[in-house]
Amino acid sequence: MLLEGKVAVIYGAAGAIGGAVARAFAHEGAAVFLAGRTQGKLDEVSAEINAQHGESHTAVVDALDELAVNEFVDSVIRQAGQIDISFNVISVGDVQTLLTQISVDDFLQPIATTMRTQFLTTRAASKYMIERRSGVILTFGGGGPQTLPGLGGFKVSLDALEGLRRQWACELGEYGIRVVTIKTGGIPESIPDGMPEKQQITDMLLKDTLLKRTATLADVGTVAAFLASDQARSITSTEVNISAGAIID
């Protein structure tokens, strides 16, 4: 089991991507601490993990609240004694439209949210990882030169996250802490079934791939578990591209 004896905290664990990663971590032997804003949805993910004989715990946490994040991480340390993996995939509340048509507040919303929450959760975990001189920070999204019109501040927020990832990796590397981004190019499974444009978006995502298939939620979980494991101990300060060729590096 890749993550046996590891302790992972996952913010946004009630969402499709967060839940998939939580299940994969637990399947590989990690104790997972699930954070989110909706207790009922967290309980659903936790119940599924526990039914498969994994270990999970839940907490309602506002990942934009400095005090709440610090208290949550401190509580994990009290319960588990360590944090080996921190993964933050909370929703950033982006409004997607052309830059010529978007308000300044809507444009800045995803950028400010991404920077604040990723900074807070990484700083809180790294405090304890530094003491143990080991740990893994995972982020999700990925930057790069490719983009599309009408994304508002969303793509800019991903690029900003990559800048933050590089800075954290630079400063935490001497303590044995790795910082890695997973980028996918889009996962149709994560699009809500009730969204009218789901099929159109799915077709667009598929068309852009070289492999004529998109990454799945299971793919994200499998790759995240590998990256969080000691088998990936030489990987840091980089993006891992599982876009099936939709994003060309």
N, C-alpha and C positions, 0 to 999 in steps of 0.2 A: 504494500500500500504506500503510495507516493508521499502521503502527508501524515502518516501515523505519528502521533505524539505532538502534532502541530496544533496551534490555536489560531483561528481566523476570525476577523471581524469584517462584516459585510454591510455596507450602508446602501440602502435601496434594495434590500433583500426581498421585499415583497413584490418587486417588479419582475418582468420576464427574464431579463439578463441576470439580475442579482440572484433570483431564485435558482436559475440554472447553475450558476457558479457555486452557490451554497450547496446544492445537491451534489455537485461533482467533488467539492472539497470534502464533504462528509463521506461520500462513497470511497474516497481515498484515505479515510481514517482521521481527518481533522475534526476537532471540536469546533463548531461554528456558532458564532454569536451574531444573530440577525438583528439589524437595526433598520427602522423605517418609521413612517408616520401613522400607519394603520395597523392596529393590533390584530384585527381579524385576519388580514391577509398574511401577516407574519406568522400567525398561528397555523395557517394552512400549509405554508412551506415547512414549518417546524414539524408538524404532524406527519407530513410525508417523509421527512428525513428520519424521524424517530421510528416510523413504521418499518423502515429499512435498517433498523438497528444502528443508526447514526446518533451522534450527540449534538443537540442544538439547544440554543437558548434565545429568547427574544427580548427586545426592549424597544419601546417607543422613544425615538430620538429625533430631534430636529437637527440635522447635520449642518445647519447654518448658524446654530447657537453655540458659541464658544464654550460656555459653562456646561451645556448639556453634553457636548462631545467629550469634554474632559472628564465629566462625571461618569459617562458611559465607559470610557476606556479604563478609568480607575476601577470601576466595578468589575470589569473583565479581569483585570489583574488580581483583584481580591479573590475572585472565584477560581481562576485558572492558573494564576501565577506567572503568566507570560502572554505575549502576543507575537506571533510569528508572521502573520499575513494581515494586511489591511487592504481592502478593496472597496472603492467608493464609486457607485454607479447611479447616484440619485438623479432624478429628473431635474432639468435646469430651467424649465418654464419658458422655453424659447417661443418667439413669435416669428414665423417664417414668411417673409414677403420681401419685395425689392427694397434695396437701400434707399432709393429715391422716394419711397412711400412709407417708410417705417418711422415711428417716433424715436427720439433719442433714448427715451426710457426703455422702450421695447427692444431697441438695439443693444443697449448695455445690460439688460436683464440677464441673459445667459452667461455673459462674460463675467459679470460681478458674482453671480451665483457659483459658477464653476470655480473661480479663483478663491472665493471665500471658503467654500466647503472642502475643496481639495487641500487647501492650505491647513485648515483646522484639523481635519482628520489625519493627515500625514504627520503633522507636528505632534499631535497627541500620541500616536502610535510610536513615532520615532524616539520619543523620550524613553520609552521602555526598551525598544529595540537596541538603542545605543548601549544601554547597560549590559545587554546580553551579547552585543557585538554581532548581531545577526538579525535578519528580517527581510521581508519582501513587501514592497508597496506596488500594487497593481492599479493602473488607471485604464480607462476605456474610451475609445473614440479615434484618436490619431489625427495628426495634422497633415501638412504637405501642400504642394502647389495646386492640386486639383480641387475644383469646386464647381458649383452650379449657381445660376442666378436664383434669387428669391429665397435665400437661406437666412436672411436677416443677420443677426449676430451669432448664429449657432456655429458656423464654421470658424469664425474668428475665435469663439470660445475654445474650440478644439485646438487651434493653433496656440492659443495662450496656455492651455493646459500642457502642451508639449514643452513650452518654454519653462514652465514650473517644474515639469518632470526632469528636465535636464539639470536645473539648479539643485533640486533635491538630490538627484543621483550624484552630482558633483560633491555635495557637502556631506552626504551620508555614506559614500563609498568606503571611506577609511574605517568605518565601523562595521563593515561587512554587510551593509544594508543595500539591497538591490531595488531599483525603481524601473518598472517596465510598463509600456502601454500595449494594449491589444487593440487592433483596428480591423474592422470587418467589411466596411463598405455598405452595411445595412443587412438586417436580418428580418425577412418577411414574417417569421413566427412572432416577432415582438410587436408587430402592428396589431392594434385591437381589431377584433372581428367586426365590430360595428362601424369602423371607419369607411365611409363611402369610397374613398380613393384607394383602398387596400390593394385591389387587384391591379390597378394601374401602377401603383408604386412597386408592387412585386414584379410585374413585367419589366419595369424600367431597371430594377436592381439586377434581375436575371440577365437582361440584354447586355449589360455592361461587363459581365464576367467573361474571363477567358475559358473557364472550365464549364460554362453553361449550367452552373448551379451556384447557389449562394451558401454562405456559412449558415449553419443551424445553431440553435441554442445549445445543443449537445456539443457542437464543435467548440463553442466559446468555453463551456465548462471544462472540456478535456484539455484545451490549450492552457487555460488559467491554472488548472491543477498542476500541469507540467511546469509552468513558469514559476509557480509558488514552491516547487519541490527542489530538493538539493540536486536533482539531475540537471537543473538549469542554473547551477551556481555561478557560471561564468557569463550569464546574460544580464546586462544592466544598461541603463541609459539609452534605451532604444525602443523602437516600435516592433511588434511582431505582427506581421501582415497576414491575416487569414481571410482576405477578401475574395479569394478564388480568382484573382486576377482583375478584379474591378478597379483596384487602385494599383497603379504601376509605380514602383519605387525607382 
